[in-house]
Each structure stands twice: as C-alpha cells, then as structure tokens.
Amino acid sequence: MKMKLYCRSFFFLFGTFLHELSHFAAALLVGRPEGFSLVPKIEGKTFVFGKVKARVRYKVLSVFIAAAPIVWWVFLFFMGKHFLFLYHATDMQGLNFKILLPKLENCCFRGIFFLWVSFQLLWAGRMSIQDIRTCLSGILSPSGLMLILPAVLLWQFIRQFS
C-alpha cells in the first residue's frame, strides 16, 4: 500500500503542488494560510497527497479556498485550445483534428510532454472529498446563507421586472 502511495505521489507531485498552491493563493486572498504540506500520508483507506490549512473570518470564504483548484481546468482548456488548435470548423459542428494529427506525429516528445502536463492539470483541478465537504459546509453556514439569500432575492427581483 505504501509503495502504491509513493509511486502515485511521485507521478502526481507537480499536479499536487499546483492543487495545493491554488488553495494557498486563495487563502492569501480571502483568509490567512497557516500551513502547506506536500508530504503524502495514508489516512484510513485514502491517500492524502498534500494539505493546506487556512483560517477565514467568515465560513463562507472557505468555499473560495476549497474550490480554487478548478482554475487549473480553465487553464487546461485554454492551453489545449492554444496548443492543439482546437477550433470549430465553419462547415461542421465539433472539433477539427486534421491539423492536430500531423503535429503530434512530427514531435513525439512534445506530444508526450503535453500529455503529461495535461494529466497534471487534470489532477490539479480535481476537488478532493475534503474540498467538497469544505465547500458544502461554507455554503450551508450562517454566513453562506446570508450571502445566498440576498443573491436569490436580487435574482428574483431582476427576473420579475425583465
């Protein structure tokens, strides 16, 4: 079990760093970070690849810290759009891969590197179970409900008069 943890943590070290870095950066913006760790651990039957501890003044702000890794999926989308020339053709719906295939055949190393970086960004943007729990507890907290209630009322008000 430990060997599996070490192999996975080595392969996903860069993605784990990006994941925890996004939590840390969000904690700097909306709270106060208190710890940053990339040391892999086994807790129960799950692997914990890293951890960031932070304090926030209002519980609802922890939602932004917990959901911060999703930014890497946005980055992956734009990176894929730029480097792989994923665009919509004018005569068909969907993606045109005619340009992509020759480029991947000509540069195998760059293709493999791009694939590795893509996997790392996919890993980095994935929300862990703890991230999901933190988001839900922040939304369902008194400060979260106090933020959601005016937003829903404003939305209903705008919808009524438009």
Secondary structure, 3 states (H helix, E strand, C coil): CHHHHHHHHHHCHHHHHHHHHHHHHHHHHHCEEEEEECCCEEECCEEECCEEEEECCCHHHHHHHHCHHHHHHHHHHHHHHHHCCCCECCCCCCECCCCHHHHHHHCHHHHHHHHHHHHHHHHHHCCCHHHHHHHHHHHCCHHHHHHHHHHHHHHHHHHHCC
